[in-house]
């Protein structure tokens, strides 16, 4: 690729090399080549200064590659390491909270990270969705509904927020409202070409009576 050719032309310990390696890692992630991502970011992690933006980008790419390759525990550990270094990064906090509750089944641990992300970026609909989902998984249904409705006020066409709201209403026994939210989730997931979310929304709809 063009990026690989550019990498050959710059000193390996230069900032340009680090940036190019991270660009290559992003490209490889989009191509679902997790193993190559892990190899690519090792160069950055070996060369980048502590607390630099290049190191953070490489650590995030590594975490995404671990998750994409099914290494959930390792991905969680990688995110927890990033949070220790970047305690006020709303994106990282949000991702860690979501992964803890969604893949790690650790909702109580997710709660402080989700709430801190909201403090830092409260109007971001993806953060609000995560907060709502974490509240729901902790049995705090009223706060979950408020957060998810706020997320949908910002972005009414979010498939994932509608899906989470549908599951919340289902858990609350509000099946007509659950059906509306899940049907929206199904429609918007189709627009996003998100096959997995379409499947999940359809399964949840089939469970309603």
SULFENHU-V165830 format. One record per pair of residues at least 12 apart in sequence whose C-alpha atoms are under 8 Angstrom apart, sorted by the first residue. I is the first residue (numbers start at 1). J is the second residue. Records with the same first field share a line. If there is no record, write none. Layout:
I->J / J
This chain:
3->20 / 23 / 24
4->24
6->20
7->20 / 21
13->47
15->48
18->43 / 44 / 47 / 48 / 54
19->54
21->40 / 41 / 43 / 44
22->40 / 41 / 44 / 54 / 57 / 58 / 61
24->37 / 40
25->37 / 40 / 41 / 58 / 61
26->61
29->61 / 64 / 65
32->68
33->65
34->65 / 66 / 68 / 69
35->65 / 69
37->61 / 62 / 65
38->61 / 62 / 65 / 66
41->58 / 59 / 61 / 62
44->58
45->58 / 59
51->85
56->82
59->78 / 82
60->79 / 82
62->78
63->75 / 76 / 78 / 79
72->103 / 104
73->104
76->96 / 99 / 100 / 104
79->92 / 95 / 96
80->96
88->117 / 120
89->117 / 120
90->116 / 117 / 118 / 120 / 121
91->117
93->113 / 114 / 116 / 117
94->113 / 114 / 117 / 127 / 130
96->110 / 113
97->109 / 110 / 111 / 113 / 114 / 130 / 134
98->110 / 114 / 130 / 134
101->134 / 137
107->134 / 137 / 138
108->138
110->134
111->131 / 134 / 135
114->127 / 130 / 131 / 134
115->131
118->131
123->151 / 154
124->151 / 154
125->150 / 151 / 152 / 154 / 155
126->151
127->151
128->147 / 148 / 150 / 151
129->147 / 148 / 151 / 160 / 161 / 164
131->144 / 147 / 148
132->144 / 145 / 146 / 147 / 148 / 164
133->148 / 164
136->168
141->168 / 172
144->168
145->165 / 168
148->161 / 164 / 165
149->165
157->184 / 188
158->185 / 188
159->184 / 185 / 186 / 187 / 188 / 189 / 197
160->185 / 189 / 197
161->185
162->181 / 182 / 184 / 185
163->181 / 182 / 184 / 185 / 186 / 201
165->178 / 181 / 182
166->178 / 179 / 180 / 181 / 182
167->182 / 204
170->208
175->208 / 209
179->205 / 208
182->201 / 202 / 204 / 205
183->201 / 205
185->198 / 201
186->198 / 201 / 202
